[in-house]
Amino acid sequence: MAETTGLTQLLDDPHAGVDAIGRYLDRLDADTRGREAGALGRARQRALYDKAAHAGPIDFAHFVGTAAAREEVIHDGTNTLPLPPSLRRFQKRFCRPAHGGDARLFGYNEGPTRAVVGPGYFVTIPTADRPAWSAHGAVVVDYFQVPDGEVAPGWPPIVDNHWRLQRFVYAGTRDFMRRVSTHVSIGAAFKGDRPLDHYFVLCRQA
């Protein structure tokens, strides 16, 4: 199990709620916050996702702030897939589309596996009009969809998630997001409507 930190102590404390966790993370400098969040294994990410059910609903501002259309915002992530630690680190990169930025965000996955499995493009949408979805999180990263407009400059070409090896990683997948703190969110992966018991923690760079 990862070494004990202030964050892990809060996660291991059944009486510590997500508000206390959020206040703790907001007090940390960016490097420490990223290091502690990125060190969480599956059991503690699962605990964080469960605690985050009691947080205020996450929204688009958490992912892109006040960024302009097609301006990239990077979130550093660590997932719980059965991979070497170096391959569990990745980034989710988001941007507002040129049109309709109040209704959806565009994004893709950047990391050491992109050359093998592809960029994993997605469209991020709110879940408020779908009660079965909103129970899992107020925002969903939806791999059933890919951007249908221009994305941020420098992003890789857009490909469907059934393209080549992407189908085994992204096709048919949705990630439901919950807010933890100003910079940190936690996601749970679903294949269709089935939870996979895999999670990832994201920490926004700015």
Beta strands, then each sheet from edge to edge (+ up, - down):
strand 1: 73-79
strand 2: 89-95
strand 3: 105-110
strand 4: 122-126
strand 5: 139-142
strand 6: 173-179
strand 7: 184-191
strand 8: 194-204
sheet 1: 1+ 2- 3+ 4- 5+ 6- 7+ 8- 1+
end
